[in-house]
Amino acid sequence: MNEEQELFRKLCTAQRFAVVATQSGTDPYTSLVAFSATKDLSYLIFATLRQTRKFSNIIQNPKISLLIDNRENLSSDVKNAIAITVVGTAHEIKDDTRRFIDILLKKHPYLAEFIKNKDCALIGLSVEKFFIARQFKQTTRNYKEI
């Protein structure tokens, strides 16, 4: 595992929340989500209700991005904060749902009741690439080639 992959793994493990960016027509839309990653980092998983703009946008345009960062809202963030933008294709997980629910609930046990809601959809983001930004510099890596 190279340095970028290790950093990606560390942020995916340490951070509970991310900002998901979707799009409907020409309008972008962002939402805060509780997420988890598979061990091989090939999928990021989050839950949402089907009646949300987020879900509707994903159905219309499954290409999304997820921003994971470690900022603390301190002035030192300018030097220390790291942000990773993950780009990929999202879909509602309908097969092997128990496995993905378990991955999500291991990190977020407080979502158990939310996930039981019959209107709740489990979303899987197939990681295609990620971009790491730190100290205003950006490193690009295509995850599938690493």
Sequence and secondary structure as in RCSB ss.txt:
>XXXX:A:sequence
MNEEQELFRKLCTAQRFAVVATQSGTDPYTSLVAFSATKDLSYLIFATLRQTRKFSNIIQNPKISLLIDNRENLS
SDVKNAIAITVVGTAHEIKDDTRRFIDILLKKHPYLAEFIKNKDCALIGLSVEKFFIARQFKQTTRNYKEI
>XXXX:A:secstr
  HHHHHHHHHHHH  EEEEEEEETTEEEEEEEEEEE TTSSEEEEEEETTSHHHHHHHH  EEEEEEE   SST
THHHH EEEEEEEEEEE  SSHHHHHHHHHHH GGGHHHHHSTTEEEEEEEEEEEEEEETTEEEEE GGG 
